[in-house]
Amino acid sequence: MAVGMVLESDFPIGAFYRGPFLRWVQYLNPNVMPISSDTIRADVLKIHMREKEKLKQTLASIPNRICLTSYLWTTCTTELYICLSAHFVDSNWKLNSKILDFCYISHPYSGFEISSEIQECLREWGIEKKIFSLTYDNDPDNDGMQENLKTNLSVENWLLCDGEFFNVRCCAHIFNLIVQKGLEACNDVLDKIRESVAYVTASKSRRIEFKKCVGTPGGKATRLELRRDNPTRLNSTYLMLECAVKKQSAFANFQENDHDFKCCPSVEEWKRAEKMYKFLLPVYDITKLFSDTSYPTSNLYFLQIHQIQLTLQESLNSDDEAIRSVGEKMLIEFKTYWEEYSVVLGLSAVLDPRIKLSSLEFLFSKIDPSTSHEKTEHVKRKLYKLFEGYTSNNNIPSTTSNVQSATPTRSHPAPSSSAGLNEMKQRMFGALKHHELTLRVGKSQLDVYLDEPNLNFDYYEDLDVLEWWKYTQKRFPELSKMACDLLSIPITNVASKFDFSIGARVLRKYRSSTLSKNHQAFICSRTWLSGFYCKDEDEDLCDCDEDQCEWDCDEDEDEEEDEDEDDDDDDDGALNG
């Protein structure tokens, strides 16, 4: 029970042998004895070893390939850790994400040291021959890391198409670079808003006065909390901008009552801030969409990124010179990286039965009609090249018989069948497989899939694409494997809390003081036990209190500080060796 609370709820270990929680438990049952940190730590290590063996067996049993993400973590003492995660579709056709390794990298480090650590981890897990892609961020050392890793895996002929689809840059980091370019054009307005927020939140009396201004007839009522931003976290900058824009009348009222308030933006500056807020809204919404979905398969990304590109192009026709300047800078940055992304995202989109090549060409035409056909053909060539890589390493031929496709599903599994019906299905699929094995001439699985009409997007808006491929794998054995691998590519290695940010991941101070093996056992075990994604994992690992500076006029700041000190005392006992 104690280990479960530590792993699942991030409960501090110190609470089990000292503090108010232990006193409360002993009040309920005086016979309860304190549990030492050594006992809990030993139990965590046992769970880690047990779950690791289970995961090893799972990874060995799946027929498809595995996609990787890597990310660098730092401690408060500047020590470096690499977090390597595996993303794959399991035997139930569900997308899984599991941390494989969380290990220390000694200084000075380079791309070679990082790639060597990753290779050692892959060998330990026995999956070095099953890798499909690696998603990484824009750290300078990662370029050398991925090139060295790609070369070593390609030499052994373990990568499909000589690793052509191996490298995938983190989409969230690219968006951060794009948004940074855009915000540069309105730094003067942002600085004024930042100073204004800091001024009105500097004391409790100002907060109370500002709250009154929000409630005045000229003040626009909103439940959004005014918040100061962290300039390294673009998500917090966006949220600050959103709240300030919606409370601009309150700032004006506050200025009338406080003559020392000199940094309030002018009417024209507020208009520019409002335009910038609306301009950044699609980017922010898309990052939220990616992180909130329960099955973030890569086909979801193409349509949304296409919408961002359209928004950027439309900004070039804005009547506001500042917005045009922002849009132009962001579009240049966007095109720099989009060439690298368009193929991978395009392949994933084609394997969505609602999109395929026809819809892809239409989307390309909305951007540039003169190049849409050329871009579509380029994606098509890459698609067939990758499909050939799957068929060349498989004994089953790549042709398919002309049978009716399985009834597509939306988001619910097919109903269970009786034993007699199951037996009939087995005989039918057995005969179908035999027919396909003997068929040497005809269209390939990919040809047949592309020739079939697209599913209606209106009717299948919430389609679980992996589930669709699950029910069509008998018709498209190799193509379904390729779909598994492409759809499981993580386009971002950044979790939801950081989707719109540029800050580094930093371990909390109490975890920074633990032994390396305890870090790995705790973090890995927690993600292995929590399913696809532990919603609060990154919040627990990071020291992110600076992200949000929400305030309430009725809240006592001294009480908050006392509570924080109590929490820190409890945290000091967690996982310390």
ABEGO torsion letter per residue (X at the ends): XAAAAAAAAGBBAAAAABEAAAAAAAAABAABBBBBAAAAAAAAAAAAAAAAAAAAAAAAABABBBBBBBBBBBBAAGBBBBBBBBBBBBAAGBBBBBBABBBBBBOBBBAAAAAAAAAAAAAAAGAAAABABBBBBABAAAAAAAAAAAAAAAAAGABBGGGAAABBBBAAAAAAAAAAAAAAAAAAAAAAAAAAAAAAAABAAAAAAAAAAAABAABBBBABBBBBBBAABAAAAAAAAAAAAAAAAAAAAAAAABAABAABBBAAAAAAAAAAAAAAAAAAAAAAAAAABABBBAAAAAAAAAAAAAAAAAAAABABAAAAAAAAAAAAAAAAAAAAAAAAAAAAAAABAAAEAAAAAAAAAAABAAAAAAAAAAAAAAAAAAAAAAAAABABBABBBBBBBBBBBBABBBBBBBAAAAAAAAAAAAAAAAAAAABABEBBAAAAAAABBBBBAAAAAABBAAAAAAAAAAABAAAAAAAAAAAABBABABBAAAAABABBBBBBAAAAABBAAAAAAAAAAAAAAAEABBAAAAAAABBAAAABBBBBAABBAAAAAAAAAAAAAAAAABGBX
